[in-house]
Amino acid sequence: MATLSILTVKCGGQREGRNQGFESRSHVYFCKDFFTCYLFKTSFRGENRNWSKAFESSMIRRRNGFCVIAKVRKGKNHDYPWPEDIDPNITSGHLTYLSHFKPLTEKPKPVTLPFEKPLVDLEKKIIEVRRMADETGLDFSDQIGALESKYQQALRDLYAHLTPIQRLSIARHPNRPTVLDYILDITEKWVELHGDRAGYDDPAIVTGIGSMDGKSYMFIGHQKGRNTKENIARNFAMPTPHGYRKALRMMKYADHHGFPIITFVDTPGAFADLKSEELGQGEAIAQNLRTMFGLKVPIVTVVTGEGGSGGALAIACANKLFMLENSAFYVASPEACAAILWKSSQAAPKAAERLRITAKEHYRLKIADGIIPEPLGGAHKDPLWTSQQIKLAITQAMKELANMDKKELLNHRRLKFRSIGGFQEGIPVEPERKRNMKPSDNNMPKTADMVTELENLKNILEPGPSNSTAIQAIEKLKQDVNHEISRAFISMGLQEKFESIKAELSKAPNPPDQAPDRNVKEDMYEIMQEFKQNLLQPGAYLGLKYKLAKLRLVSRFIEITEKSKKLKAEINQKIPLDIKAKMEVLKNAQEKLSKGDSINKDLAEEVERAKKEIEEVLKSANLDIVGVTKRKMVSSSLDLRKKIVELNKEIQEEIERVIDEAGLRSKLKELKAEIAKGSTSKGVEKLQAEIKEGILAALDVSVLKEKVDNLRVELASSTGRATEGKVGAENGKC
C-alpha cells in the first residue's frame, strides 16, 4: 500500500472576465494496480472539484490545462501493531505491542494525605540532617537513627488506628498501583484482549490472558489512570456498557476453554451518563451477574482499591473474594450517603463508619474470604511486595477450588452469596415473613456488656478512702484517656506542634509555677481549639468521647463526695457532745417507730426538744435549714410482697377457672403442639388471638382491677415513706 500526495492546478483562459484558476491539495490511497497514466484521463466540470468516479476515462470537454504533481510516500509494512519478526518461542514478558499501557517516563510526584502531615515533618527533618552531614562532613548518624526510629514508630502508630474514611483515602491515593501494574508483576506472560464485538473497546476495563507458574488464567479488571491524561482516557475506571460486555465476552471465552478467572476491582462505580443509560447500563450489569453464577470455572476476585456498588459487583460474583488491607467495598460512597442522610458531605466520616466499608468489617461479616496485607503507608510504598502477596492469596485459593468439580463450584458460589442474605442450608425459608422494623440486635449493646459496665462504674463511684479497686479503676481510666488523646493528636496532625510547645516550655527560664509567655499561650490556645473542632466532628473519635464523658462523671462524683465529707466534718466539729447524745435519742425513737412500737409522752416531748436544739446549733454554724421531714412508720416490705403473691395467685386461679368454663383447654394444648412443631407464625398468632378473646369474654376483670389498683396505691405510698425516711436518716447523721 502506498500514499499519493496530489497537487492539482487548473490553468487556462478566462470566461466572461472571471478567473478560472484554482488549486487543490489532497491525499489519495491507491492499490498496487494503479498507474499514473490514469490521472490524465480525468475530467473536471466547471468549478466542481470532485474527481470522476474511480478515475474512469473521459473526454476533456473544455480547452483547459490540467497539471498534476504526484509524490509517492512509502508506507509501513505493518500498520497493525505486530512486529515484523515475532518470536514464536517467547518465554517471558508481556506483548507490549498489543497494549497501550507503557511505563511512565517520569516518576509520579509524591502525594501527602491530610492525616500523614506529621510524618512529612519528620521526613523533612531527616532530610535536613542528612544534608547538613553531607555539607559539613560531621557524623550525625545517632541523630539520623533516632529520627528514623521515631518516624517508624509514628508510622506504625498512625496506620494501626486508621479510621474508615482514612482507609478510603488510601484506597483512592493517586499513586496507588493500578490493575495492570499488579498483572504485569504477577504474570510471566500476558496478552491483552480488546473489544466487545458489539460497539467499541472500553478502556476502563482491561481483559487478557496471562500465565502464573505455567498455568493460564483470564484476567479482568477496572483500570484507573496513573496521571490526569490517563484518567481521562480511562474514564476514571468507570465502565460503560461496552466495558461490561467486553468482560462478559471474555468470561464466556474462559468458560469455554477452561481458563480460571481472576478479576480485580477498583472503580468508584459504573459510568452514569445519559449515553450509557441509553445503551443499557443496568441490563449489561445484570447480564454479568446472572452469567457469573453459571460459569463452570473457578473465579477469584481481589478488591485492590475501592469497589463501588453494582459497577464493582458486575465482575465480583466469585467463589473467593479477597480485599487489600486498605481497600473499601460499598453500596454507595460515604460522600453520597452523607449527602442523602445528613444533607451534607461533611458527614462522610460518620457515614463511612456506619456503612462498614473496610476490609476488616467485610471479613467479620463473612463477605470477604481474606485480607491481603499491605506495607506500612499503603500499597504504593512497595507495589512489588503487594503484588507478591496478591499472587500468594490467588494461588492458594485456586489450589483449594481446583479440588472441586463443576457442580461443587457452582454450588459453592451460590451458597456464598445466599449466606450473606441469611440463608442457611437445610432450613426451609418462609414464603412470607413479617419484618420487624426495629434496630438490629447486633447493633444494640449486649445485656452482659451493660451489666459489666454498670458494675465497673459502681466500683469507681463507691465512696471510701479504703476502696483500692476504685482508685485503680480511676487511674486506669485516666491512662486510657491519655492514650486516646495521644492517638487523636497523632491522627489530627497536632503531635508535632504539641512537642514543639513542650520543648519551648522546657527551655523557658521561668519557674514552673509562673504562667508561660503570651506567644506560647496563643499557640496552646490554637492547638486546643483545633483539637476541639476535630473532636466535635460527627462520627469521629467515638471511643475518646465516651471515655471523656465517663471521666467527667467520675470527677464530678468525686468532687461532690469530697465536699460532702468536708461539710460533715465541719458540722461534727461545731456540734457539742450533749447535742450528739440527743441525736442518739432521736435515733432510738426512729428505730421504735420503724418496728411499729409506740412511744410514751415523755419520750415524744424529749424528741421535740432535741429537734429544736439541733436546729439552733445548725443555725449558729451558719447553715441554712431547708426543711424538716416528719418520720412516718414504714410499711413492712414483707407484708407487701405477701399481698402481691396472694393477688397473683388469685388472678391465676380465676384465669384457670375461666379456661375450664369456656372450654379453651383443648385450644391451649393445640397451641403448645403448634409451637413445638415450629409452625408458621401466622397459625400460632391466630390460635393465641382466639384464646385471648375467649378469656376476656368470660372473665370479670372489674374486681381484679380494683384489687390491683389498691395494691398499686399502697406500694406507691410505702415507697414515698421509705424515701422520706432515707432523707431523714441522712439528715440525722449530720
Solvent accessible surface area in square Angstrom, and as a share of the most:
residue,aa,sasa,rsa
1,M,190,0.85
2,A,37,0.29
3,T,12,0.07
4,L,12,0.06
5,S,34,0.22
6,I,6,0.03
7,L,37,0.18
8,T,9,0.05
9,V,47,0.27
10,K,14,0.06
11,C,56,0.34
12,G,59,0.57
13,G,55,0.53
14,Q,126,0.56
15,R,150,0.55
16,E,158,0.71
17,G,70,0.68
18,R,139,0.51
19,N,121,0.62
20,Q,43,0.19
21,G,47,0.45
22,F,36,0.15
23,E,95,0.42
24,S,33,0.21
25,R,176,0.64
26,S,44,0.29
27,H,119,0.53
28,V,36,0.21
29,Y,142,0.54
30,F,30,0.13
31,C,94,0.56
32,K,189,0.80
33,D,93,0.48
34,F,47,0.20
35,F,121,0.51
36,T,85,0.49
37,C,75,0.45
38,Y,82,0.31
39,L,2,0.01
40,F,137,0.57
41,K,92,0.39
42,T,10,0.06
43,S,24,0.15
44,F,52,0.22
45,R,143,0.52
46,G,24,0.23
47,E,119,0.53
48,N,80,0.41
49,R,150,0.55
50,N,106,0.54
51,W,77,0.27
52,S,29,0.19
53,K,166,0.70
54,A,88,0.68
55,F,32,0.13
56,E,104,0.47
57,S,79,0.51
58,S,51,0.33
59,M,160,0.71
60,I,99,0.50
61,R,182,0.67
62,R,122,0.45
63,R,237,0.86
64,N,46,0.24
65,G,34,0.33
66,F,61,0.26
67,C,65,0.39
68,V,30,0.17
69,I,107,0.55
70,A,45,0.35
71,K,147,0.62
72,V,104,0.60
73,R,148,0.54
74,K,180,0.76
75,G,38,0.37
76,K,168,0.71
77,N,116,0.59
78,H,90,0.40
79,D,117,0.61
80,Y,136,0.52
81,P,73,0.46
82,W,103,0.36
83,P,46,0.29
84,E,129,0.58
85,D,121,0.63
86,I,77,0.39
87,D,84,0.44
88,P,117,0.74
89,N,117,0.60
90,I,65,0.33
91,T,109,0.63
92,S,74,0.47
93,G,40,0.39
94,H,53,0.24
95,L,30,0.15
96,T,63,0.37
97,Y,61,0.23
98,L,27,0.13
99,S,8,0.05
100,H,160,0.71
101,F,16,0.07
102,K,95,0.40
103,P,118,0.74
104,L,63,0.32
105,T,141,0.82
106,E,139,0.62
107,K,186,0.79
108,P,63,0.40
109,K,170,0.72
110,P,125,0.79
111,V,60,0.35
112,T,67,0.39
113,L,16,0.08
114,P,99,0.62
115,F,12,0.05
116,E,17,0.08
117,K,122,0.52
118,P,12,0.07
119,L,10,0.05
120,V,37,0.21
121,D,53,0.28
122,L,7,0.03
123,E,65,0.29
124,K,127,0.54
125,K,92,0.39
126,I,14,0.07
127,I,111,0.57
128,E,74,0.33
129,V,27,0.15
130,R,110,0.40
131,R,106,0.39
132,M,77,0.34
133,A,19,0.15
134,D,122,0.63
135,E,116,0.52
136,T,78,0.46
137,G,66,0.63
138,L,114,0.57
139,D,121,0.63
140,F,40,0.17
141,S,65,0.42
142,D,116,0.60
143,Q,93,0.41
144,I,27,0.14
145,G,35,0.34
146,A,61,0.47
147,L,31,0.15
148,E,59,0.27
149,S,66,0.43
150,K,96,0.41
151,Y,32,0.12
152,Q,77,0.34
153,Q,86,0.38
154,A,21,0.16
155,L,16,0.08
156,R,112,0.41
157,D,47,0.24
158,L,6,0.03
159,Y,17,0.06
160,A,66,0.51
161,H,77,0.34
162,L,18,0.09
163,T,40,0.23
164,P,30,0.19
165,I,41,0.21
166,Q,23,0.10
167,R,42,0.15
168,L,2,0.01
169,S,32,0.21
170,I,0,0.00
171,A,3,0.02
172,R,86,0.31
173,H,9,0.04
174,P,80,0.50
175,N,39,0.20
176,R,16,0.06
177,P,8,0.05
178,T,4,0.03
179,V,1,0.01
180,L,1,0.00
181,D,35,0.18
182,Y,0,0.00
183,I,0,0.00
184,L,48,0.24
185,D,54,0.28
186,I,4,0.02
187,T,18,0.11
188,E,65,0.29
189,K,85,0.36
190,W,5,0.02
191,V,44,0.25
192,E,11,0.05
193,L,47,0.24
194,H,60,0.27
195,G,10,0.09
196,D,11,0.06
197,R,179,0.65
198,A,78,0.61
199,G,53,0.51
200,Y,105,0.40
201,D,52,0.27
202,D,4,0.02
203,P,50,0.32
204,A,0,0.00
205,I,0,0.00
206,V,2,0.01
207,T,0,0.00
208,G,0,0.00
209,I,39,0.20
210,G,2,0.02
211,S,15,0.10
212,M,2,0.01
213,D,103,0.54
214,G,77,0.74
215,K,97,0.41
216,S,41,0.27
217,Y,12,0.05
218,M,0,0.00
219,F,0,0.00
220,I,0,0.00
221,G,0,0.00
222,H,0,0.00
223,Q,1,0.00
224,K,38,0.16
225,G,7,0.07
226,R,43,0.16
227,N,64,0.33
228,T,97,0.56
229,K,166,0.70
230,E,39,0.17
231,N,31,0.16
232,I,117,0.60
233,A,65,0.51
234,R,28,0.10
235,N,37,0.19
236,F,96,0.40
237,A,0,0.00
238,M,47,0.21
239,P,0,0.00
240,T,16,0.09
241,P,0,0.00
242,H,16,0.07
243,G,0,0.00
244,Y,0,0.00
245,R,64,0.23
246,K,3,0.01
247,A,0,0.00
248,L,21,0.10
249,R,65,0.24
250,M,2,0.01
251,M,0,0.00
252,K,111,0.47
253,Y,87,0.33
254,A,0,0.00
255,D,46,0.24
256,H,150,0.67
257,H,96,0.43
258,G,46,0.44
259,F,47,0.19
260,P,8,0.05
261,I,0,0.00
262,I,0,0.00
263,T,0,0.00
264,F,0,0.00
265,V,0,0.00
266,D,8,0.04
267,T,0,0.00
268,P,55,0.34
269,G,10,0.09
270,A,26,0.20
271,F,56,0.23
272,A,86,0.67
273,D,45,0.23
274,L,135,0.67
275,K,120,0.51
276,S,3,0.02
277,E,98,0.44
278,E,116,0.52
279,L,64,0.32
280,G,20,0.19
281,Q,8,0.04
282,G,49,0.47
283,E,88,0.40
284,A,2,0.01
285,I,23,0.12
286,A,54,0.42
287,Q,60,0.27
288,N,0,0.00
289,L,50,0.25
290,R,171,0.63
291,T,27,0.15
292,M,0,0.00
293,F,73,0.30
294,G,41,0.40
295,L,5,0.03
296,K,98,0.41
297,V,9,0.05
298,P,20,0.13
299,I,0,0.00
300,V,0,0.00
301,T,0,0.00
302,V,0,0.00
303,V,0,0.00
304,T,2,0.01
305,G,0,0.00
306,E,7,0.03
307,G,0,0.00
308,G,1,0.01
309,S,53,0.34
310,G,25,0.24
311,G,3,0.03
312,A,0,0.00
313,L,64,0.32
314,A,0,0.00
315,I,0,0.00
316,A,3,0.02
317,C,2,0.01
318,A,1,0.00
319,N,0,0.00
320,K,29,0.12
321,L,8,0.04
322,F,22,0.09
323,M,0,0.00
324,L,0,0.00
325,E,62,0.28
326,N,5,0.02
327,S,0,0.00
328,A,1,0.01
329,F,23,0.09
330,Y,17,0.07
331,V,112,0.64
332,A,34,0.26
333,S,29,0.18
334,P,0,0.00
335,E,60,0.27
336,A,43,0.33
337,C,15,0.09
338,A,0,0.00
339,A,50,0.39
340,I,117,0.60
341,L,110,0.55
342,W,78,0.27
343,K,164,0.70
344,S,45,0.29
345,S,58,0.38
346,Q,149,0.66
347,A,7,0.05
348,A,7,0.06
349,P,36,0.23
350,K,40,0.17
351,A,0,0.00
352,A,0,0.00
353,E,56,0.25
354,R,159,0.58
355,L,50,0.25
356,R,86,0.31
357,I,0,0.00
358,T,13,0.07
359,A,1,0.01
360,K,157,0.67
361,E,49,0.22
362,H,15,0.07
363,Y,116,0.44
364,R,139,0.51
365,L,74,0.37
366,K,167,0.71
367,I,42,0.21
368,A,3,0.02
369,D,56,0.29
370,G,12,0.11
371,I,66,0.33
372,I,4,0.02
373,P,61,0.39
374,E,14,0.06
375,P,27,0.17
376,L,80,0.40
377,G,1,0.01
378,G,0,0.00
379,A,0,0.00
380,H,32,0.14
381,K,116,0.49
382,D,59,0.31
383,P,53,0.34
384,L,107,0.53
385,W,101,0.35
386,T,0,0.00
387,S,0,0.00
388,Q,76,0.34
389,Q,41,0.18
390,I,0,0.00
391,K,40,0.17
392,L,94,0.47
393,A,17,0.13
394,I,0,0.00
395,T,25,0.14
396,Q,106,0.47
397,A,5,0.04
398,M,10,0.05
399,K,147,0.62
400,E,84,0.38
401,L,0,0.00
402,A,66,0.51
403,N,130,0.67
404,M,47,0.21
405,D,82,0.43
406,K,125,0.53
407,K,165,0.70
408,E,89,0.40
409,L,6,0.03
410,L,47,0.23
411,N,60,0.31
412,H,53,0.24
413,R,0,0.00
414,R,99,0.36
415,L,49,0.24
416,K,24,0.10
417,F,48,0.20
418,R,99,0.36
419,S,67,0.43
420,I,76,0.38
421,G,73,0.70
422,G,59,0.56
423,F,43,0.18
424,Q,110,0.49
425,E,120,0.54
426,G,76,0.73
427,I,98,0.50
428,P,123,0.77
429,V,102,0.59
430,E,76,0.34
431,P,133,0.84
432,E,132,0.59
433,R,147,0.54
434,K,160,0.68
435,R,164,0.60
436,N,111,0.57
437,M,178,0.79
438,K,119,0.51
439,P,92,0.58
440,S,52,0.34
441,D,92,0.48
442,N,125,0.64
443,N,92,0.47
444,M,98,0.44
445,P,88,0.55
446,K,108,0.46
447,T,104,0.61
448,A,70,0.54
449,D,86,0.45
450,M,99,0.44
451,V,80,0.46
452,T,77,0.45
453,E,61,0.27
454,L,99,0.49
455,E,83,0.37
456,N,64,0.33
457,L,36,0.18
458,K,121,0.51
459,N,63,0.32
460,I,9,0.05
461,L,38,0.19
462,E,97,0.43
463,P,78,0.49
464,G,32,0.30
465,P,119,0.75
466,S,106,0.68
467,N,30,0.16
468,S,67,0.43
469,T,74,0.43
470,A,7,0.05
471,I,97,0.49
472,Q,124,0.55
473,A,28,0.22
474,I,22,0.11
475,E,83,0.37
476,K,127,0.54
477,L,13,0.06
478,K,88,0.37
479,Q,118,0.52
480,D,42,0.22
481,V,5,0.03
482,N,92,0.47
483,H,107,0.48
484,E,30,0.13
485,I,46,0.24
486,S,53,0.34
487,R,73,0.27
488,A,2,0.02
489,F,16,0.07
490,I,31,0.16
491,S,17,0.11
492,M,26,0.12
493,G,18,0.18
494,L,1,0.00
495,Q,50,0.22
496,E,38,0.17
497,K,101,0.43
498,F,84,0.35
499,E,64,0.28
500,S,54,0.35
501,I,11,0.06
502,K,100,0.42
503,A,43,0.33
504,E,85,0.38
505,L,75,0.38
506,S,91,0.59
507,K,165,0.70
508,A,39,0.30
509,P,133,0.84
510,N,63,0.32
511,P,70,0.44
512,P,143,0.90
513,D,133,0.69
514,Q,99,0.44
515,A,68,0.53
516,P,45,0.28
517,D,78,0.40
518,R,188,0.69
519,N,106,0.54
520,V,12,0.07
521,K,108,0.46
522,E,81,0.36
523,D,58,0.30
524,M,78,0.35
525,Y,139,0.53
526,E,111,0.50
527,I,10,0.05
528,M,86,0.38
529,Q,77,0.34
530,E,63,0.28
531,F,13,0.05
532,K,101,0.43
533,Q,130,0.58
534,N,30,0.15
535,L,21,0.11
536,L,142,0.71
537,Q,79,0.35
538,P,65,0.41
539,G,10,0.09
540,A,12,0.10
541,Y,49,0.19
542,L,99,0.49
543,G,41,0.39
544,L,3,0.01
545,K,58,0.25
546,Y,117,0.44
547,K,52,0.22
548,L,32,0.16
549,A,49,0.38
550,K,34,0.15
551,L,33,0.17
552,R,152,0.55
553,L,89,0.44
554,V,1,0.00
555,S,56,0.36
556,R,133,0.48
557,F,70,0.29
558,I,64,0.33
559,E,79,0.36
560,I,86,0.43
561,T,25,0.14
562,E,97,0.43
563,K,124,0.53
564,S,46,0.30
565,K,84,0.36
566,K,137,0.58
567,L,83,0.41
568,K,76,0.32
569,A,49,0.38
570,E,74,0.33
571,I,11,0.06
572,N,66,0.34
573,Q,153,0.68
574,K,109,0.46
575,I,10,0.05
576,P,64,0.40
577,L,147,0.73
578,D,87,0.45
579,I,9,0.05
580,K,78,0.33
581,A,58,0.45
582,K,60,0.25
583,M,35,0.16
584,E,98,0.44
585,V,33,0.19
586,L,41,0.20
587,K,112,0.47
588,N,79,0.41
589,A,5,0.04
590,Q,57,0.25
591,E,82,0.37
592,K,89,0.38
593,L,57,0.28
594,S,65,0.42
595,K,158,0.67
596,G,46,0.44
597,D,77,0.40
598,S,108,0.70
599,I,53,0.27
600,N,99,0.51
601,K,152,0.64
602,D,104,0.54
603,L,34,0.17
604,A,38,0.30
605,E,78,0.35
606,E,66,0.30
607,V,17,0.10
608,E,92,0.41
609,R,136,0.50
610,A,1,0.01
611,K,57,0.24
612,K,134,0.57
613,E,60,0.27
614,I,26,0.13
615,E,51,0.23
616,E,111,0.50
617,V,24,0.14
618,L,38,0.19
619,K,119,0.51
620,S,90,0.58
621,A,10,0.08
622,N,136,0.70
623,L,47,0.23
624,D,137,0.71
625,I,59,0.30
626,V,156,0.89
627,G,48,0.46
628,V,88,0.51
629,T,51,0.30
630,K,157,0.66
631,R,81,0.30
632,K,123,0.52
633,M,116,0.52
634,V,58,0.33
635,S,41,0.26
636,S,51,0.33
637,S,65,0.42
638,L,126,0.63
639,D,79,0.41
640,L,13,0.07
641,R,157,0.57
642,K,133,0.56
643,K,87,0.37
644,I,61,0.31
645,V,98,0.56
646,E,95,0.42
647,L,20,0.10
648,N,87,0.44
649,K,131,0.55
650,E,62,0.28
651,I,48,0.25
652,Q,97,0.43
653,E,99,0.44
654,E,41,0.18
655,I,48,0.24
656,E,62,0.28
657,R,104,0.38
658,V,1,0.00
659,I,9,0.04
660,D,88,0.45
661,E,115,0.52
662,A,47,0.37
663,G,50,0.48
664,L,13,0.06
665,R,89,0.32
666,S,77,0.49
667,K,70,0.30
668,L,42,0.21
669,K,138,0.58
670,E,86,0.38
671,L,19,0.09
672,K,142,0.60
673,A,46,0.36
674,E,47,0.21
675,I,98,0.50
676,A,88,0.68
677,K,153,0.65
678,G,63,0.60
679,S,45,0.29
680,T,76,0.44
681,S,62,0.40
682,K,139,0.59
683,G,35,0.34
684,V,21,0.12
685,E,79,0.36
686,K,136,0.58
687,L,22,0.11
688,Q,70,0.31
689,A,48,0.37
690,E,59,0.26
691,I,11,0.05
692,K,129,0.55
693,E,117,0.52
694,G,19,0.19
695,I,29,0.14
696,L,124,0.62
697,A,93,0.72
698,A,49,0.38
699,L,27,0.13
700,D,86,0.44
701,V,74,0.43
702,S,69,0.44
703,V,81,0.46
704,L,18,0.09
705,K,134,0.57
706,E,110,0.50
707,K,80,0.34
708,V,41,0.24
709,D,55,0.28
710,N,91,0.46
711,L,25,0.12
712,R,152,0.56
713,V,106,0.61
714,E,58,0.26
715,L,80,0.40
716,A,66,0.51
717,S,50,0.32
718,S,8,0.05
719,T,79,0.46
720,G,34,0.33
721,R,53,0.19
722,A,48,0.37
723,T,76,0.44
724,E,73,0.33
725,G,20,0.19
726,K,139,0.59
727,V,71,0.41
728,G,2,0.02
729,A,34,0.26
730,E,78,0.35
731,N,83,0.43
732,G,39,0.37
733,K,132,0.56
734,C,39,0.24
